[in-house]
Amino acid sequence: MRADHIVVFANNCADATTSAALRTAIESGTQLHVIERILPPSKANAGHARLLAMEAAARLAGSSGILLTTDADGRTEPDWIEANVAALQDGADAVAGTIELDPLDWGLIPQALHEDDARECAYDALCDEIQTLLDPDPADPWPRHTNESGASIAVTAETFRRAGGIPDVISGEDRAFFASLRRIDARIRHAPQCRVFVSGRTDGRAAGGMADTIRRRLAAPDLYLDPRLEPAADCARRAALRKTLREAYTGNGGLADVLRLTKLGEPLLHGILRAESFGLAWLLLEQTAPALRRRLVPAADVARQTSHARAIRDALRKREAETAGRTSGAMNVSFNGD
């Protein structure tokens, strides 16, 4: 499968990026568009550059097209386009691909960093499975992953516009874009089969990118895990409460449980439930309820939290197996510990 248009956005380049792009052989029927820009210092960042690149691609794609984006150092799998399109055809509005380090760069990074990363990724995967078991998403079934990187995003043009496009932020525009997608209840698929390899260099241009992260961790280990991650019990409570709020939002009960768990006043909760989308209602609840205040996980505590998460995951798997094939009633979930 080929792309109809390829947009290369070369901003503030002092190398041969443009000439290399123009010399690249492309398939018959594909149009190559190379856009050169010198952005002012306040706009010469990954977020604004991706915004401009995606807006240019959206104009070419039209109202019914599909947009895909990767990074300049990204090496996509040969079936990357096909895998993303297949996920969209299966019902997703947007697809987040999985990101891996280039094998040659991987070998240049000290083993200790790989071990730290492996422990964090293992804990991340356990927490994600807990969320899947407690609040399953038909659009994003297990197995899946948690990468939401600009190195691999696919989205329908209609959804891209409905979400407001790429947020104009200095860095983290990829996560911010997925947050915008959630606010409009877009169906997001974290597809393991959509793979991109990226550089593991430490001299990257994008502030706040992977190069910065690797360089920082080479200097000193991070004291805390990624801010997305929280203690296992908190993760489970959050997922269970999200499912309960979803039931209340759709009029399928759950209102009394949300009131009990969040200790919010009924007028405030009714105001939250009047939000124009469930994603927005959930965001408002997270911002309002003290019970949903996030706590960081110290890196030194990852082994204990992993053990706790594994116990929760295993208990949920056992309960799911026991109730398979039977209609279950209301589910009360309690998770203790920190």
Secondary structure, 3 states (H helix, E strand, C coil): CCCCEEEEEEECCCCCHHHHHHHCCCCCCCEEEEEEECCCCCCCCHHHHHHHHHHHHHHHHCCCCEEEECCCCCEECCCHHHHHHHHHHCCCCEEEEEEEECHHHHCCCCHHHHHHHHHHHHHHHHHHHHHHHHCCCCCCCCCCCCCCCCCCEEEEHHHHHHCCCCCCCCCCHHHHHHHHHHHCCCCEEEEEEEEEEECCCCCCCCCCCHHHHHHHHHHCCCCECCCCCCCHHHHHHHHHHHHHHHHHHCCCCCHHHHHHHHCCCHHHHHHHHCCCCHHHHHHHHHHHCHHHCCCCCEHHHHHHHHHHHHHHHHHHHHHHHHHCCCCCCCCCCCCCCC
